[in-house]
């Protein structure tokens, strides 16, 4: 089946590079995007197994990107992990309404992110029961 593909999206280039290195070391094929427009395009073209998405960024915030991805037949079943500093109730509610699979708050433990990604990718890559 090959290595699972993930898309990391954040407007902080240092964090994005650190996460890229860590997720690559965990065995993932990693694509990165620094804004919402690029994230949406890459998700449609690269068809990742999972998207890790910041909320606060240019070119469409994470809520907008999640809504686009969940509304697109090509990406509607792609799990989304929010990785954000936002802790407002309205952000949690919007994440739920956009069917975001996991919500991790910055600062975070990298191992917590890796575990969440591993679990969601394993779930999505399970062969269909016959």
C-alpha positions in Angstrom: 0.0 0.0 0.0 3.0 2.3 0.4 3.7 5.0 2.9 0.8 7.1 4.1 0.7 10.7 2.8 0.0 13.5 5.2 -0.4 17.2 4.5 0.9 19.6 7.2 -0.5 23.2 7.1 0.8 26.1 9.2 1.9 29.6 8.5 4.9 29.3 10.8 7.7 28.0 8.6 9.9 26.9 11.5 7.1 24.8 13.1 6.2 23.4 9.7 9.8 22.3 9.0 10.1 20.7 12.5 6.9 18.8 12.0 7.9 17.8 8.5 11.1 16.3 9.8 9.4 14.5 12.7 6.6 13.1 10.6 9.0 12.0 7.9 11.0 10.2 10.6 7.8 8.5 11.7 7.5 7.0 8.2 5.1 9.4 6.5 5.3 10.9 3.1 4.9 14.6 4.0 3.5 17.5 2.0 3.5 21.0 3.4 1.5 24.2 2.8 1.8 27.6 4.4 -1.7 29.0 3.8 -5.3 27.9 3.1 -5.2 28.3 -0.6 -2.1 26.2 -1.1 -3.5 23.6 1.4 -6.8 23.2 -0.5 -5.0 22.8 -3.8 -2.5 20.3 -2.4 -5.2 18.3 -0.7 -7.0 17.9 -4.0 -3.9 17.1 -6.0 -1.8 15.0 -3.5 -4.9 13.2 -2.0 -3.3 12.8 1.5 -4.5 10.2 3.9 -4.7 12.9 6.6 -4.4 16.7 7.0 -2.9 18.5 10.0 -4.2 22.0 9.9 -3.7 25.2 11.8 -6.7 27.5 12.3 -5.1 31.0 12.2 -3.4 31.5 8.9 -3.7 33.6 5.7 -5.4 32.5 2.5 -8.4 31.0 4.3 -8.3 30.0 7.9 -8.4 26.4 9.0 -12.1 26.4 9.5 -12.6 27.5 5.9 -10.1 24.9 4.6 -11.8 22.2 6.7 -15.2 23.2 5.3 -13.9 23.1 1.7 -12.2 19.7 2.2 -15.2 18.1 3.9 -17.5 19.5 1.2 -15.4 18.2 -1.7 -16.1 14.6 -2.9 -12.4 14.1 -3.5 -11.4 14.9 0.1 -14.6 14.6 2.2 -13.4 11.4 4.0 -9.9 12.7 4.6 -9.3 13.0 8.4 -8.4 16.4 9.7 -6.4 17.2 12.8 -6.5 20.8 14.0 -3.2 21.9 15.6 -3.9 25.4 17.0 -3.5 27.8 19.8 -7.2 28.7 19.7 -9.2 27.5 22.6 -12.5 29.4 22.2 -15.7 27.5 22.5 -16.8 28.8 19.0 -13.6 27.3 17.5 -14.4 23.9 19.1 -18.0 24.2 17.8 -17.0 25.1 14.3 -14.5 22.3 14.3 -17.2 19.8 15.3 -19.6 21.2 12.6 -16.9 20.8 10.0 -16.3 17.2 11.1 -12.7 17.7 12.3 -11.5 14.4 13.7 -9.1 15.7 16.4 -8.4 19.0 18.0 -4.9 19.5 19.6 -4.0 22.7 21.3 -0.6 24.5 21.1 1.7 24.2 22.9 1.6 20.4 22.3 3.6 17.3 22.7 4.9 16.1 19.4 4.4 12.5 20.5 0.7 13.3 21.0 0.4 14.5 17.4 2.2 11.5 16.1 -0.1 9.2 18.0 -3.2 11.0 16.8 -1.9 10.8 13.2 -1.0 7.2 13.5 -4.5 6.2 14.9 -6.4 8.2 12.3 -4.3 7.0 9.3 -4.6 3.4 10.5 -8.4 3.8 10.7 -8.6 5.3 7.2 -6.3 2.8 5.6 -8.0 -0.3 7.0 -9.2 -2.6 4.2 -13.0 -2.6 4.0 -14.7 -5.5 5.6 -16.2 -8.0 3.2 
